[in-house]
Amino acid sequence: MPAEVLTQAADEMLDWPDASGRRCGMGVMEMSHRGREFGEILARAQADFRSLMSVPEHFHILFMQGGGAAQNAIVPLNLCGPPAQGQAKADFVVTGGWSAKSLLEAGKYCQAHEAARSPAFRDIPDPASWQLSQGAAYVHMCSNETIHGVEFHALPDLASLGCTAPLVIDCSSQIASRPMDWARVGVAYAGAQKNLGPAGLVVVVVREDLLERALPACPSVFHYRELARNQSMVNTPPTFGIYMAGLVFQWLQRQGGIAAVEQRNIAKAQALYAAIDASALFYNPVDLAFRSRMNVPFFLRAPERTDAFLARAADAGLLQLKGHKSLGGLRASLYNAMPMEGVQTLISLMREFERTQA
């Protein structure tokens, strides 16, 4: 989270000011979600996200609960019905741990078909090689795999592959870090906790023509059509999460918008990868063409030194560098709120550690 946003939220915690600056006498967590005050927060958050990400008018912006993981069930519930002849099929491109989980969860609601898989989760299979199903309800991908550090730097053009199914994107760790090609998207969803705000909130962007495809068993609180009709308020929405995301949207606008933020993210990632590649001690195994800008997993060629490096990092104020439990090693996350100064501090520490360990 940007420090500027946290400071603003702290100032407004007990007494939120409306657009005119008038204090309302209560904080966001105390507001009725049906009241004028929260209505203003919600409307601005939706409008700012649409403007920031250049979301076309024929897409609905929904604020939901359950984070990105819940969408692994909510997406098939919304796109795999009504039943016609047998259970619907959906295609999955598996490029890391999160898309693998999406495939597994969706299998409870549809025929989940693995259309492509990266064998070692170090690259992305060429879309021309994907084994896409005829008549699939949708094609699912994760645009950035946080654990393995693999990222799509361009969305696949399914139409060029002869596929008419909508593309569904888990962009939880990529959202707002770069522009989105909405012409290639059917549904995009993003857990907020990487680039948008606190954990629990998920932003879903869904194309208008996909609102009538839900299974009959889809709960109303998860039904995209019902959420679109009711401004994300079928039940009480995650009000504080929406408020915090709205502050982040405003902060991103003040940074110059998504194009400017993307350039800073490119510079941060390039600097860190250059330092890793120049090192005799550290390395990154991901194919150069698919390296993530957001999540940089890296390892020591002498893995027994990993704990010592983490201890030195903590002493330097560099926290949460331990790699995911399923992979080990180290991982630096370069989300929007991470300044270049933080990256340079990490690079300096790596060089000093390598020098002293030689």
Secondary structure, 3 states (H helix, E strand, C coil): CCHHHHHHHHHHCCCCECCCCCECCCCHHHCCCCCHHHHHHHHHHHHHHHHHHCCCCCEEEEEEECHHHHHHHHHHHHHCCCCCCCCCEEEEEECCHHHHHHHHHHCCCCEEEEEEECCCCCCCCCHHHCCCCCCCCCEEEECEECCCCEECCCCCCHHHHCCCCCEEEECCCCCCCCCCCHHHCCEEEEECCCCCCCCCEEEEEEEHHHCCCCCCCCCHHHCHHHHHHCCCCCCCCCHHHHHHHHHHHHHHHHCCCHHHHHHHHHHHHHHHHHHHHCCCCEECCCCHHHECCCEEEEEECCHHHHHHHHHHHHHCCCCCCECCCCCCCEEEECCCCCCHHHHHHHHHHHHHHHHHHC
